[in-house]
Amino acid sequence: MVQILEKSLFDPVLVEESKDIREIREVLNEVLYVPDIKIRDNIIYELCSYIQSKFADPKYKLKVFVSYQGIDVLGFVIVQLDPNYTSYSRKCGTFGWLYAQDLETCKKLIKQCELFMKENRVRKLRGPINFPKNIGGIGFQARGFEEQMLYGVSSFNKSTEILSFLEELGYKKESEYTCVYVAQKSWDKGRKIDDDIIFRYFSLKELYEHAEEIRNLANNSFFEILPDASGKNRVYEFFEAFSKIPKDFYKNASMVNPHNYTDVPQFAEAWETCDLEKIEPYAPMAFSKSTGELVGVLLGLPDLYESWRGEPITRTNVDTAMVKKGFFGKGIFSALNNLGQLTCNFYGVDYFEGTAIWSNNSRAIDTIFPHSDPIRKHYIVQKRV
């Protein structure tokens, strides 16, 4: 026993690349921090499935590094070049799911990430971007540690020093994101809408048919300015989340007369033209009646963590809002919020949190913050390598 102890004390700290999904799963079981122990196994399963899918694609650039001292795991990180991810419209590398016991371990892990960037002629590394974002979210959490975990939002150990380690290694806080509890259920600007604007809900199958329109709207709306843009395939991640909602959720919806719930004619019409047991309530869409073009979408994520705990889904991550250029200031976003909250209420959903609101997005802040209470904060760091 003494010999084993002495060996472990003097073993060098090594960083090894792992392509063995079983080893990766064992490491995650040992070091992954999840505030809610009831959903930890689900998150590890989802993350390992994601990693395995990328390993199976010879063109996808992703590596997993593990730091060991003897048999002890000291650190873990995933580094990748996602072809759809951009930062300010430029190609950028990311690291995510970073765990390091100490500065030296963090330094060794990040060094491997930086070498991977240089090998691929990429000069900027940002993180944490925890792909897949629906379970990992983005950023180091700096506020809101007491809040309940929410699907799609990054959660970190309050006592971790990883952010300090990275700053010591030359990484700078580049982007600040805020999550807000949407305290006001109905926004005044969304109560009177131009007669040319109509709203619709669709089934999951129909949403796939509108995917290209939604992607084009995203490009038209904001992708060119965002510090962390997931790209054209992000819309399918929403649809994948919708597909995981338990079937019983849709059977809970009930409504007698649409006009009993709203005095906005377009809202009542949206409900009259759909079947509540078949639509996806987390994706209200706005169209121009005269041209038929899509002019606005609100995409939310159901809190699947509640479902994983065996509870009914009652919470929403209001992740993405898009309004077509030329239609800003017309109350479309506010109307989508009002309609979205009312519709989700029919299904028993009564908590709405706007997430990952970039501090430099003045339009979003001016629109959302007057109706909301900030509850979480996250930071993204970056470095030129």
Summary of the structure (lengths in Angstrom):
residues: 385
radius of gyration: 22.2
end to end distance: 43.9
largest distance: 81.4
contacts: 1226
relative contact order: 0.16
helix: 37%
strand: 28%
